[in-house]
Amino acid sequence: MPRPRRCSDIFTKNLPEPVQKIVSGLNKFNKKRLAVRIANRIEKRQKIGENETKQYCSSVLNTLRNNGFIAKIVKFYMGKEFVESQLENMKSKNTKKDLFYKESSERIDRYHERVREAQEMIKNTFITLMDNDEQRAIRFAASLTMKDRDVLKLPRATLRRVIDLRKAALTSTRVKEALGCSDRELQRWSEDGRLPILFRRRIPGERLILPARFWASEDVDRARGLVASWREADQARRRRASRRSDQPAGQAPKAA
């Protein structure tokens, strides 16, 4: 039986002698096979055209630039200037990439710092409210998102009060249904204090975080019998405003 030839003899028999020397100098079979494969592909692309060869060699250098034997093979086929220019371009791209990653990391660090500051402010606000007005502190905790509320690490009893308050509070839709009023009327009565808002909180939607208003159920029940008088007062106020706007400038208003 004839002695099997070495892998370098099998793979490199059709390659130029300088490439064969590069391959024979490699100490691992996988590296030799890779080197021969790249050399064969470069020669095939040289038959197609110069642009195809340059694109392939540039791609090979970009992917396998950490292997020195690849640069030697490409240098043999394309020349020293081509390899040096490609490596310089890659170095410039890597510098821009490193700068981008550095800026991204700094932005992430700034974001986490703002989150920590916001959490600290939430803690301080809650502690101050608890010292002065416990009911206001409960309303403040009810206005927080679950993630922000977890920062407070509330005792079980306090947390139960917060959850019960949120469950009992009514949204603007339910308040308008209960009172039979429009959104503009509800906005007016809330702003002038006739139907005060219990708390506000953010509700995550499909794409945006939406602000929501909540009212105490007992305040809404109390307002049921006052809606008619509130509307009469609003109409009287609009009539007085209309008369003032129709009054000629410089003329004193007539006594009612």
ABEGO torsion letter per residue (X at the ends): XBBBBBAAAAAAAABBAAAAAAAAABABAAAAAAAAAAAAAAAAAAAAEAAAAAAAAAAAAAAAAABAAAAAAAAAAAEAAAAAAAAAAAAAAAAAAAAAAAAAAAAAAAAAAAAAAAAAAAAAAAAAAAAABAAAAAAAAAABBAAAAAAAGBBAAAAAAAAAAAAABBBAAAAAAAAGBBAAAAAAAAAAGABBBABBBBBBBAABBBBBBBBBAAAAAAAAAAAAAAAAAAAAAAAAAAAAAABBBGBBBBBX
